C-alpha cells in the first residue's frame, strides 16, 4: 500500500488550485471595489489587450511559477528568488521608458544580486529555483506592461 510522504497530503489541494483560488478571490474583491467606485470601463481594444496580457503574465504565469517554485526549494529561498523583481526591472525600465538609473540604484542592484547569490547558491539551482525566477520575471514584465495601460487601477489589478 502506498502511503503519502507527508501525513495528510492526500487531503491537500494541488498548488495550481491554491494559486487560482487566491487570484479569483483577490480579483473578485477588486471588481467589487471597481463597481462601488463606478470606475469607467475602457472601450478600446488596445487597453483590453494589454489588460488581458497583464492578467496572463501577472496572475497565470507569476502565480503558477511562484507556487511551483516551492517544489524542491525551501519556501524562504523560493520567496527570495520570486521577489528579485526590483533587481530585474532596472535595466528594462531604462531601455523601455528611458528611466536612467542612478549610480546609487546600480550599486543597490549589485548589492541585492550579491545577497541573492549568497542565499541561493548553496541550495542549488533546480527546477524550483527556475520557477521562482520565472515568477519574478513575470511580475517584472507585468510591471512594465502596466505602465502602458491607461485604465482604472482597480479594474486593471482585478484582471
C-alpha positions in Angstrom: 0.0 0.0 0.0 1.3 3.4 -1.0 1.4 5.9 1.8 1.9 9.6 1.2 5.3 11.0 2.2 3.7 13.7 4.2 0.9 12.8 6.6 -2.4 14.3 5.4 -1.0 15.1 2.0 -3.9 13.2 0.3 -6.3 15.9 1.6 -4.3 18.9 0.4 -5.4 20.9 -2.6 -3.0 21.0 -5.5 -0.8 24.0 -5.7 -2.3 25.3 -9.0 -5.7 25.2 -7.4 -4.5 27.3 -4.5 -2.9 29.8 -6.9 -6.1 30.1 -8.9 -8.3 30.5 -5.7 -6.0 33.2 -4.5 -6.3 35.1 -7.8 -10.0 34.6 -8.0 -10.7 35.9 -4.5 -8.5 39.0 -5.0 -9.8 39.7 -8.4 -13.4 39.4 -7.2 -12.8 41.8 -4.4 -11.2 44.3 -6.7 -14.1 44.1 -9.2 -16.5 44.8 -6.4 -14.4 47.9 -5.4 -14.3 48.9 -9.0 -18.1 48.7 -9.2 -18.6 50.6 -5.9 -16.3 53.4 -7.2 -18.1 53.5 -10.5 -14.9 53.5 -12.4 -15.0 54.0 -16.1 -14.7 50.8 -18.2 -12.2 51.0 -21.1 -13.8 51.0 -24.6 -10.8 50.4 -26.8 -9.3 47.1 -27.9 -5.7 48.1 -27.2 -6.4 48.7 -23.5 -8.3 45.4 -23.2 -5.5 43.6 -25.0 -3.0 45.0 -22.5 -5.2 44.1 -19.6 -5.6 40.5 -20.8 -1.8 40.2 -21.4 -1.2 41.7 -18.0 -3.6 39.2 -16.4 -1.8 36.3 -18.1 1.6 37.4 -17.1 0.9 38.8 -13.6 -1.5 36.2 -12.5 -1.4 33.0 -14.5 2.3 32.7 -15.1 3.6 34.5 -12.0 1.3 32.6 -9.6 1.8 29.2 -11.2 5.6 29.7 -11.2 5.5 31.1 -7.6 3.6 28.2 -6.2 5.5 25.7 -8.3 8.8 27.2 -7.1 8.2 25.8 -3.6 8.7 22.3 -5.1 12.3 21.4 -4.4 13.2 24.6 -2.5 12.5 25.8 0.9 9.8 28.4 0.9 12.3 31.0 2.2 14.6 30.6 -0.8 11.7 30.4 -3.2 10.4 33.7 -1.8 13.7 35.4 -2.1 14.0 34.4 -5.7 10.5 35.3 -6.6 10.9 38.7 -5.1 14.0 39.7 -7.1 11.8 41.9 -9.3 13.3 45.2 -8.2 16.7 44.0 -9.4 15.2 42.7 -12.7 13.3 45.8 -13.6 16.1 48.3 -13.5 17.6 47.7 -17.0 14.3 47.1 -18.9 12.8 50.3 -17.4 15.9 52.2 -18.6 15.6 50.7 -22.1 11.8 50.9 -22.5 10.9 54.1 -20.5 14.3 55.9 -20.6 14.5 55.9 -16.8 18.2 56.2 -16.4 19.3 54.5 -13.2 21.4 56.5 -10.8 24.7 55.2 -9.5 23.0 54.6 -6.2 20.4 52.4 -7.9 23.0 50.4 -9.8 25.0 49.9 -6.6 21.9 48.8 -4.7 21.0 46.4 -7.6 24.5 44.8 -7.5 24.4 44.5 -3.6 20.9 42.9 -3.9 22.2 40.5 -6.6 25.2 39.6 -4.4 23.0 38.9 -1.4 20.7 36.8 -3.6 23.6 34.7 -4.8 24.8 34.2 -1.2 21.4 32.8 -0.2 20.6 30.8 -3.3 23.9 29.3 -4.5 24.3 26.9 -1.5 20.8 25.4 -2.2 21.5 24.6 -5.9 19.6 25.7 -9.0 17.0 23.1 -9.5 13.5 23.4 -11.0 12.2 25.3 -8.0 14.8 28.0 -8.5 14.0 28.4 -12.1 10.3 28.5 -11.4 10.8 31.2 -8.8 12.9 33.2 -11.2 10.2 32.8 -13.8 7.7 34.2 -11.3 9.9 37.2 -10.7 10.4 37.8 -14.5 6.6 37.6 -15.0 6.0 40.2 -12.3 8.7 42.3 -13.8 7.0 42.1 -17.3 3.6 42.8 -15.7 5.0 45.9 -14.0 6.4 47.1 -17.3 3.1 46.4 -19.2 1.1 48.1 -16.5 2.8 51.4 -17.3 1.2 51.3 -20.8 -2.3 50.6 -19.6 -4.5 53.7 -19.2 -7.4 52.5 -17.2 -8.7 52.4 -13.6 -6.0 50.7 -11.4 -8.6 48.6 -9.5 -10.0 47.3 -12.8 -6.6 46.5 -14.2 -5.5 44.8 -10.9 -8.7 42.7 -10.9 -7.7 41.2 -14.3 
